[in-house]
Amino acid sequence: MKIKFMAIARQAADMERMRDFRQAGQLWNQALSVARSNTNAEYCRLRANFCLSSMFTRNVQ
């Protein structure tokens, strides 16, 4: 399960760097669903919220 979490989290971070906030938000939510620690779950929740709100407030290149 840890490998799956890390793979999804890395993809989400890559999508954020590419400013694909919709995909990043979806991936952070997927990572949240497999997170095993409260710390990782909270981080994923915050990143997903950031990305999904950024779809409307940040310029996408």
PDB file with SEQRES, HELIX, SHEET and CRYST1 records, atoms N, CA, C and O in Angstrom:
SEQRES   1 A   61  MET LYS ILE LYS PHE MET ALA ILE ALA ARG GLN ALA ALA          
SEQRES   2 A   61  ASP MET GLU ARG MET ARG ASP PHE ARG GLN ALA GLY GLN          
SEQRES   3 A   61  LEU TRP ASN GLN ALA LEU SER VAL ALA ARG SER ASN THR          
SEQRES   4 A   61  ASN ALA GLU TYR CYS ARG LEU ARG ALA ASN PHE CYS LEU          
SEQRES   5 A   61  SER SER MET PHE THR ARG ASN VAL GLN                          
HELIX    1 AA1 LYS A    2  ARG A   17  1                                  16    
HELIX    2 AA2 PHE A   21  VAL A   34  1                                  14    
HELIX    3 AA3 ASN A   38  THR A   57  1                                  20    
CRYST1    1.000    1.000    1.000  90.00  90.00  90.00 P 1           1          
ATOM      1  N   MET A   1       0.825  -1.197   0.000  1.00  0.00           N  
ATOM      2  CA  MET A   1       0.000   0.000   0.000  1.00  0.00           C  
ATOM      3  C   MET A   1       0.864   1.254   0.000  1.00  0.00           C  
ATOM      4  O   MET A   1       0.500   2.246  -0.632  1.00  0.00           O  
ATOM      5  N   LYS A   2       1.999   1.235   0.692  1.00  0.00           N  
ATOM      6  CA  LYS A   2       2.872   2.408   0.759  1.00  0.00           C  
ATOM      7  C   LYS A   2       3.379   2.782  -0.629  1.00  0.00           C  
ATOM      8  O   LYS A   2       3.431   3.963  -0.974  1.00  0.00           O  
ATOM      9  N   ILE A   3       3.754   1.780  -1.428  1.00  0.00           N  
ATOM     10  CA  ILE A   3       4.266   2.061  -2.770  1.00  0.00           C  
ATOM     11  C   ILE A   3       3.181   2.738  -3.601  1.00  0.00           C  
ATOM     12  O   ILE A   3       3.461   3.693  -4.326  1.00  0.00           O  
ATOM     13  N   LYS A   4       1.952   2.254  -3.503  1.00  0.00           N  
ATOM     14  CA  LYS A   4       0.857   2.854  -4.255  1.00  0.00           C  
ATOM     15  C   LYS A   4       0.661   4.312  -3.836  1.00  0.00           C  
ATOM     16  O   LYS A   4       0.483   5.182  -4.689  1.00  0.00           O  
ATOM     17  N   PHE A   5       0.693   4.582  -2.533  1.00  0.00           N  
ATOM     18  CA  PHE A   5       0.534   5.951  -2.044  1.00  0.00           C  
ATOM     19  C   PHE A   5       1.623   6.847  -2.614  1.00  0.00           C  
ATOM     20  O   PHE A   5       1.329   7.926  -3.129  1.00  0.00           O  
ATOM     21  N   MET A   6       2.870   6.414  -2.530  1.00  0.00           N  
ATOM     22  CA  MET A   6       3.983   7.240  -3.004  1.00  0.00           C  
ATOM     23  C   MET A   6       3.885   7.483  -4.504  1.00  0.00           C  
ATOM     24  O   MET A   6       4.154   8.590  -4.971  1.00  0.00           O  
ATOM     25  N   ALA A   7       3.506   6.468  -5.255  1.00  0.00           N  
ATOM     26  CA  ALA A   7       3.387   6.628  -6.707  1.00  0.00           C  
ATOM     27  C   ALA A   7       2.310   7.655  -7.054  1.00  0.00           C  
ATOM     28  O   ALA A   7       2.515   8.508  -7.917  1.00  0.00           O  
ATOM     29  N   ILE A   8       1.179   7.572  -6.388  1.00  0.00           N  
ATOM     30  CA  ILE A   8       0.092   8.518  -6.654  1.00  0.00           C  
ATOM     31  C   ILE A   8       0.493   9.924  -6.217  1.00  0.00           C  
ATOM     32  O   ILE A   8       0.238  10.890  -6.936  1.00  0.00           O  
ATOM     33  N   ALA A   9       1.116  10.048  -5.053  1.00  0.00           N  
ATOM     34  CA  ALA A   9       1.533  11.362  -4.550  1.00  0.00           C  
ATOM     35  C   ALA A   9       2.560  12.002  -5.483  1.00  0.00           C  
ATOM     36  O   ALA A   9       2.514  13.210  -5.717  1.00  0.00           O  
ATOM     37  N   ARG A  10       3.469  11.218  -6.008  1.00  0.00           N  
ATOM     38  CA  ARG A  10       4.461  11.766  -6.956  1.00  0.00           C  
ATOM     39  C   ARG A  10       3.785  12.246  -8.232  1.00  0.00           C  
ATOM     40  O   ARG A  10       4.128  13.303  -8.761  1.00  0.00           O  
ATOM     41  N   GLN A  11       2.826  11.470  -8.725  1.00  0.00           N  
ATOM     42  CA  GLN A  11       2.090  11.898  -9.919  1.00  0.00           C  
ATOM     43  C   GLN A  11       1.350  13.203  -9.648  1.00  0.00           C  
ATOM     44  O   GLN A  11       1.349  14.109 -10.480  1.00  0.00           O  
ATOM     45  N   ALA A  12       0.729  13.290  -8.490  1.00  0.00           N  
ATOM     46  CA  ALA A  12      -0.009  14.503  -8.132  1.00  0.00           C  
ATOM     47  C   ALA A  12       0.926  15.708  -8.088  1.00  0.00           C  
ATOM     48  O   ALA A  12       0.593  16.776  -8.602  1.00  0.00           O  
ATOM     49  N   ALA A  13       2.086  15.539  -7.480  1.00  0.00           N  
ATOM     50  CA  ALA A  13       3.061  16.632  -7.403  1.00  0.00           C  
ATOM     51  C   ALA A  13       3.531  17.031  -8.799  1.00  0.00           C  
ATOM     52  O   ALA A  13       3.692  18.218  -9.083  1.00  0.00           O  
ATOM     53  N   ASP A  14       3.751  16.052  -9.665  1.00  0.00           N  
ATOM     54  CA  ASP A  14       4.146  16.349 -11.048  1.00  0.00           C  
ATOM     55  C   ASP A  14       3.064  17.156 -11.765  1.00  0.00           C  
ATOM     56  O   ASP A  14       3.367  18.114 -12.476  1.00  0.00           O  
ATOM     57  N   MET A  15       1.822  16.771 -11.580  1.00  0.00           N  
ATOM     58  CA  MET A  15       0.716  17.495 -12.215  1.00  0.00           C  
ATOM     59  C   MET A  15       0.617  18.925 -11.688  1.00  0.00           C  
ATOM     60  O   MET A  15       0.307  19.849 -12.440  1.00  0.00           O  
ATOM     61  N   GLU A  16       0.878  19.100 -10.402  1.00  0.00           N  
ATOM     62  CA  GLU A  16       0.892  20.463  -9.842  1.00  0.00           C  
ATOM     63  C   GLU A  16       1.970  21.300 -10.512  1.00  0.00           C  
ATOM     64  O   GLU A  16       1.727  22.443 -10.899  1.00  0.00           O  
ATOM     65  N   ARG A  17       3.165  20.726 -10.648  1.00  0.00           N  
ATOM     66  CA  ARG A  17       4.263  21.469 -11.281  1.00  0.00           C  
ATOM     67  C   ARG A  17       3.919  21.826 -12.721  1.00  0.00           C  
ATOM     68  O   ARG A  17       4.353  22.861 -13.228  1.00  0.00           O  
ATOM     69  N   MET A  18       3.144  20.978 -13.376  1.00  0.00           N  
ATOM     70  CA  MET A  18       2.727  21.243 -14.757  1.00  0.00           C  
ATOM     71  C   MET A  18       1.493  22.154 -14.801  1.00  0.00           C  
ATOM     72  O   MET A  18       0.989  22.483 -15.875  1.00  0.00           O  
ATOM     73  N   ARG A  19       1.016  22.553 -13.617  1.00  0.00           N  
ATOM     74  CA  ARG A  19      -0.138  23.433 -13.464  1.00  0.00           C  
ATOM     75  C   ARG A  19      -1.433  22.805 -13.981  1.00  0.00           C  
ATOM     76  O   ARG A  19      -2.359  23.507 -14.386  1.00  0.00           O  
ATOM     77  N   ASP A  20      -1.480  21.470 -13.960  1.00  0.00           N  
ATOM     78  CA  ASP A  20      -2.711  20.746 -14.290  1.00  0.00           C  
ATOM     79  C   ASP A  20      -3.420  20.479 -12.964  1.00  0.00           C  
ATOM     80  O   ASP A  20      -3.381  19.371 -12.430  1.00  0.00           O  
ATOM     81  N   PHE A  21      -4.067  21.522 -12.449  1.00  0.00           N  
ATOM     82  CA  PHE A  21      -4.616  21.465 -11.100  1.00  0.00           C  
ATOM     83  C   PHE A  21      -5.798  20.510 -10.974  1.00  0.00           C  
ATOM     84  O   PHE A  21      -6.000  19.918  -9.914  1.00  0.00           O  
ATOM     85  N   ARG A  22      -6.570  20.355 -12.028  1.00  0.00           N  
ATOM     86  CA  ARG A  22      -7.697  19.416 -11.974  1.00  0.00           C  
ATOM     87  C   ARG A  22      -7.184  17.989 -11.775  1.00  0.00           C  
ATOM     88  O   ARG A  22      -7.647  17.276 -10.885  1.00  0.00           O  
ATOM     89  N   GLN A  23      -6.236  17.583 -12.600  1.00  0.00           N  
ATOM     90  CA  GLN A  23      -5.673  16.232 -12.482  1.00  0.00           C  
ATOM     91  C   GLN A  23      -4.941  16.063 -11.154  1.00  0.00           C  
ATOM     92  O   GLN A  23      -5.058  15.024 -10.505  1.00  0.00           O  
ATOM     93  N   ALA A  24      -4.193  17.074 -10.754  1.00  0.00           N  
ATOM     94  CA  ALA A  24      -3.471  17.004  -9.478  1.00  0.00           C  
ATOM     95  C   ALA A  24      -4.440  16.834  -8.317  1.00  0.00           C  
ATOM     96  O   ALA A  24      -4.204  16.018  -7.426  1.00  0.00           O  
ATOM     97  N   GLY A  25      -5.517  17.590  -8.320  1.00  0.00           N  
ATOM     98  CA  GLY A  25      -6.508  17.477  -7.252  1.00  0.00           C  
ATOM     99  C   GLY A  25      -7.124  16.091  -7.188  1.00  0.00           C  
ATOM    100  O   GLY A  25      -7.327  15.542  -6.105  1.00  0.00           O  
ATOM    101  N   GLN A  26      -7.417  15.532  -8.345  1.00  0.00           N  
ATOM    102  CA  GLN A  26      -7.978  14.178  -8.385  1.00  0.00           C  
ATOM    103  C   GLN A  26      -6.973  13.160  -7.854  1.00  0.00           C  
ATOM    104  O   GLN A  26      -7.336  12.243  -7.117  1.00  0.00           O  
ATOM    105  N   LEU A  27      -5.717  13.328  -8.232  1.00  0.00           N  
ATOM    106  CA  LEU A  27      -4.685  12.402  -7.752  1.00  0.00           C  
ATOM    107  C   LEU A  27      -4.456  12.543  -6.254  1.00  0.00           C  
ATOM    108  O   LEU A  27      -4.263  11.542  -5.564  1.00  0.00           O  
ATOM    109  N   TRP A  28      -4.475  13.779  -5.737  1.00  0.00           N  
ATOM    110  CA  TRP A  28      -4.331  13.955  -4.284  1.00  0.00           C  
ATOM    111  C   TRP A  28      -5.485  13.284  -3.549  1.00  0.00           C  
ATOM    112  O   TRP A  28      -5.286  12.718  -2.474  1.00  0.00           O  
ATOM    113  N   ASN A  29      -6.681  13.341  -4.112  1.00  0.00           N  
ATOM    114  CA  ASN A  29      -7.816  12.654  -3.488  1.00  0.00           C  
ATOM    115  C   ASN A  29      -7.639  11.138  -3.525  1.00  0.00           C  
ATOM    116  O   ASN A  29      -8.022  10.443  -2.584  1.00  0.00           O  
ATOM    117  N   GLN A  30      -7.060  10.627  -4.607  1.00  0.00           N  
ATOM    118  CA  GLN A  30      -6.767   9.187  -4.673  1.00  0.00           C  
ATOM    119  C   GLN A  30      -5.734   8.811  -3.620  1.00  0.00           C  
ATOM    120  O   GLN A  30      -5.877   7.804  -2.927  1.00  0.00           O  
ATOM    121  N   ALA A  31      -4.693   9.631  -3.507  1.00  0.00           N  
ATOM    122  CA  ALA A  31      -3.661   9.368  -2.499  1.00  0.00           C  
ATOM    123  C   ALA A  31      -4.270   9.415  -1.100  1.00  0.00           C  
ATOM    124  O   ALA A  31      -3.909   8.613  -0.239  1.00  0.00           O  
ATOM    125  N   LEU A  32      -5.179  10.338  -0.875  1.00  0.00           N  
ATOM    126  CA  LEU A  32      -5.866  10.435   0.410  1.00  0.00           C  
ATOM    127  C   LEU A  32      -6.588   9.134   0.744  1.00  0.00           C  
ATOM    128  O   LEU A  32      -6.597   8.704   1.898  1.00  0.00           O  
ATOM    129  N   SER A  33      -7.188   8.516  -0.254  1.00  0.00           N  
ATOM    130  CA  SER A  33      -7.967   7.298   0.001  1.00  0.00           C  
ATOM    131  C   SER A  33      -7.090   6.104   0.367  1.00  0.00           C  
ATOM    132  O   SER A  33      -7.586   5.135   0.942  1.00  0.00           O  
ATOM    133  N   VAL A  34      -5.796   6.153   0.044  1.00  0.00           N  
ATOM    134  CA  VAL A  34      -4.904   5.034   0.400  1.00  0.00           C  
ATOM    135  C   VAL A  34      -3.878   5.420   1.461  1.00  0.00           C  
ATOM    136  O   VAL A  34      -3.050   4.596   1.850  1.00  0.00           O  
ATOM    137  N   ALA A  35      -3.925   6.669   1.932  1.00  0.00           N  
ATOM    138  CA  ALA A  35      -2.978   7.113   2.972  1.00  0.00           C  
ATOM    139  C   ALA A  35      -3.211   6.321   4.253  1.00  0.00           C  
ATOM    140  O   ALA A  35      -4.350   6.074   4.649  1.00  0.00           O  
ATOM    141  N   ARG A  36      -2.117   5.931   4.888  1.00  0.00           N  
ATOM    142  CA  ARG A  36      -2.233   5.122   6.095  1.00  0.00           C  
ATOM    143  C   ARG A  36      -1.995   5.916   7.370  1.00  0.00           C  
ATOM    144  O   ARG A  36      -2.378   5.480   8.455  1.00  0.00           O  
ATOM    145  N   SER A  37      -1.372   7.069   7.246  1.00  0.00           N  
ATOM    146  CA  SER A  37      -1.135   7.878   8.450  1.00  0.00           C  
ATOM    147  C   SER A  37      -2.012   9.126   8.401  1.00  0.00           C  
ATOM    148  O   SER A  37      -2.363   9.618   7.329  1.00  0.00           O  
ATOM    149  N   ASN A  38      -2.350   9.613   9.565  1.00  0.00           N  
ATOM    150  CA  ASN A  38      -3.153  10.838   9.646  1.00  0.00           C  
ATOM    151  C   ASN A  38      -2.417  12.023   9.043  1.00  0.00           C  
ATOM    152  O   ASN A  38      -3.033  12.898   8.433  1.00  0.00           O  
ATOM    153  N   THR A  39      -1.103  12.052   9.212  1.00  0.00           N  
ATOM    154  CA  THR A  39      -0.304  13.155   8.670  1.00  0.00           C  
ATOM    155  C   THR A  39      -0.371  13.169   7.150  1.00  0.00           C  
ATOM    156  O   THR A  39      -0.599  14.219   6.549  1.00  0.00           O  
ATOM    157  N   ASN A  40      -0.175  12.013   6.525  1.00  0.00           N  
ATOM    158  CA  ASN A  40      -0.253  11.938   5.065  1.00  0.00           C  
ATOM    159  C   ASN A  40      -1.660  12.258   4.572  1.00  0.00           C  
ATOM    160  O   ASN A  40      -1.827  12.946   3.565  1.00  0.00           O  
ATOM    161  N   ALA A  41      -2.659  11.765   5.274  1.00  0.00           N  
ATOM    162  CA  ALA A  41      -4.043  12.027   4.873  1.00  0.00           C  
ATOM    163  C   ALA A  41      -4.346  13.523   4.926  1.00  0.00           C  
ATOM    164  O   ALA A  41      -4.961  14.065   4.007  1.00  0.00           O  
ATOM    165  N   GLU A  42      -3.924  14.181   5.983  1.00  0.00           N  
ATOM    166  CA  GLU A  42      -4.164  15.619   6.115  1.00  0.00           C  
ATOM    167  C   GLU A  42      -3.428  16.392   5.023  1.00  0.00           C  
ATOM    168  O   GLU A  42      -3.981  17.332   4.452  1.00  0.00           O  
ATOM    169  N   TYR A  43      -2.186  16.005   4.729  1.00  0.00           N  
ATOM    170  CA  TYR A  43      -1.421  16.667   3.673  1.00  0.00           C  
ATOM    171  C   TYR A  43      -2.138  16.519   2.327  1.00  0.00           C  
ATOM    172  O   TYR A  43      -2.277  17.489   1.582  1.00  0.00           O  
ATOM    173  N   CYS A  44      -2.589  15.308   2.024  1.00  0.00           N  
ATOM    174  CA  CYS A  44      -3.294  15.068   0.762  1.00  0.00           C  
ATOM    175  C   CYS A  44      -4.573  15.894   0.685  1.00  0.00           C  
ATOM    176  O   CYS A  44      -4.886  16.461  -0.362  1.00  0.00           O  
ATOM    177  N   ARG A  45      -5.304  15.963   1.777  1.00  0.00           N  
ATOM    178  CA  ARG A  45      -6.539  16.743   1.802  1.00  0.00           C  
ATOM    179  C   ARG A  45      -6.253  18.216   1.525  1.00  0.00           C  
ATOM    180  O   ARG A  45      -6.969  18.856   0.754  1.00  0.00           O  
ATOM    181  N   LEU A  46      -5.213  18.749   2.148  1.00  0.00           N  
ATOM    182  CA  LEU A  46      -4.855  20.154   1.935  1.00  0.00           C  
ATOM    183  C   LEU A  46      -4.394  20.410   0.503  1.00  0.00           C  
ATOM    184  O   LEU A  46      -4.767  21.415  -0.101  1.00  0.00           O  
ATOM    185  N   ARG A  47      -3.584  19.504  -0.038  1.00  0.00           N  
ATOM    186  CA  ARG A  47      -3.113  19.672  -1.422  1.00  0.00           C  
ATOM    187  C   ARG A  47      -4.281  19.590  -2.397  1.00  0.00           C  
ATOM    188  O   ARG A  47      -4.364  20.384  -3.334  1.00  0.00           O  
ATOM    189  N   ALA A  48      -5.183  18.635  -2.185  1.00  0.00           N  
ATOM    190  CA  ALA A  48      -6.347  18.501  -3.070  1.00  0.00           C  
ATOM    191  C   ALA A  48      -7.183  19.773  -3.036  1.00  0.00           C  
ATOM    192  O   ALA A  48      -7.599  20.270  -4.083  1.00  0.00           O  
ATOM    193  N   ASN A  49      -7.431  20.301  -1.847  1.00  0.00           N  
ATOM    194  CA  ASN A  49      -8.203  21.544  -1.731  1.00  0.00           C  
ATOM    195  C   ASN A  49      -7.506  22.695  -2.436  1.00  0.00           C  
ATOM    196  O   ASN A  49      -8.147  23.488  -3.125  1.00  0.00           O  
ATOM    197  N   PHE A  50      -6.189  22.786  -2.264  1.00  0.00           N  
ATOM    198  CA  PHE A  50      -5.423  23.838  -2.929  1.00  0.00           C  
ATOM    199  C   PHE A  50      -5.554  23.721  -4.447  1.00  0.00           C  
ATOM    200  O   PHE A  50      -5.832  24.704  -5.133  1.00  0.00           O  
ATOM    201  N   CYS A  51      -5.353  22.518  -4.956  1.00  0.00           N  
ATOM    202  CA  CYS A  51      -5.388  22.317  -6.410  1.00  0.00           C  
ATOM    203  C   CYS A  51      -6.772  22.593  -6.979  1.00  0.00           C  
ATOM    204  O   CYS A  51      -6.909  23.268  -8.000  1.00  0.00           O  
ATOM    205  N   LEU A  52      -7.786  22.073  -6.321  1.00  0.00           N  
ATOM    206  CA  LEU A  52      -9.130  22.250  -6.851  1.00  0.00           C  
ATOM    207  C   LEU A  52      -9.565  23.711  -6.791  1.00  0.00           C  
ATOM    208  O   LEU A  52     -10.302  24.165  -7.666  1.00  0.00           O  
ATOM    209  N   SER A  53      -9.128  24.451  -5.785  1.00  0.00           N  
ATOM    210  CA  SER A  53      -9.447  25.880  -5.759  1.00  0.00           C  
ATOM    211  C   SER A  53      -8.578  26.649  -6.752  1.00  0.00           C  
ATOM    212  O   SER A  53      -8.996  27.690  -7.258  1.00  0.00           O  
ATOM    213  N   SER A  54      -7.384  26.154  -7.034  1.00  0.00           N  
ATOM    214  CA  SER A  54      -6.482  26.827  -7.975  1.00  0.00           C  
ATOM    215  C   SER A  54      -6.976  26.742  -9.409  1.00  0.00           C  
ATOM    216  O   SER A  54      -6.583  27.550 -10.250  1.00  0.00           O  
ATOM    217  N   MET A  55      -7.827  25.777  -9.692  1.00  0.00           N  
ATOM    218  CA  MET A  55      -8.377  25.670 -11.046  1.00  0.00           C  
ATOM    219  C   MET A  55      -9.099  26.956 -11.429  1.00  0.00           C  
ATOM    220  O   MET A  55      -9.181  27.294 -12.610  1.00  0.00           O  
ATOM    221  N   PHE A  56      -9.618  27.669 -10.446  1.00  0.00           N  
ATOM    222  CA  PHE A  56     -10.417  28.860 -10.715  1.00  0.00           C  
ATOM    223  C   PHE A  56      -9.682  30.161 -10.432  1.00  0.00           C  
ATOM    224  O   PHE A  56     -10.136  31.229 -10.843  1.00  0.00           O  
ATOM    225  N   THR A  57      -8.545  30.087  -9.733  1.00  0.00           N  
ATOM    226  CA  THR A  57      -7.894  31.322  -9.307  1.00  0.00           C  
ATOM    227  C   THR A  57      -6.509  31.525  -9.894  1.00  0.00           C  
ATOM    228  O   THR A  57      -5.971  32.629  -9.819  1.00  0.00           O  
ATOM    229  N   ARG A  58      -5.927  30.507 -10.467  1.00  0.00           N  
ATOM    230  CA  ARG A  58      -4.570  30.636 -11.001  1.00  0.00           C  
ATOM    231  C   ARG A  58      -4.601  30.511 -12.518  1.00  0.00           C  
ATOM    232  O   ARG A  58      -5.402  29.764 -13.079  1.00  0.00           O  
ATOM    233  N   ASN A  59      -3.718  31.252 -13.165  1.00  0.00           N  
ATOM    234  CA  ASN A  59      -3.600  31.152 -14.616  1.00  0.00           C  
ATOM    235  C   ASN A  59      -2.972  29.825 -14.977  1.00  0.00           C  
ATOM    236  O   ASN A  59      -1.917  29.465 -14.455  1.00  0.00           O  
ATOM    237  N   VAL A  60      -3.612  29.108 -15.859  1.00  0.00           N  
ATOM    238  CA  VAL A  60      -3.069  27.839 -16.340  1.00  0.00           C  
ATOM    239  C   VAL A  60      -2.380  28.119 -17.656  1.00  0.00           C  
ATOM    240  O   VAL A  60      -2.961  28.716 -18.562  1.00  0.00           O  
ATOM    241  N   GLN A  61      -1.141  27.685 -17.755  1.00  0.00           N  
ATOM    242  CA  GLN A  61      -0.358  27.964 -18.961  1.00  0.00           C  
ATOM    243  C   GLN A  61      -0.559  26.881 -19.987  1.00  0.00           C  
ATOM    244  O   GLN A  61       0.021  26.942 -21.071  1.00  0.00           O  
TER     245      GLN A  61                                                      
END                                                                             
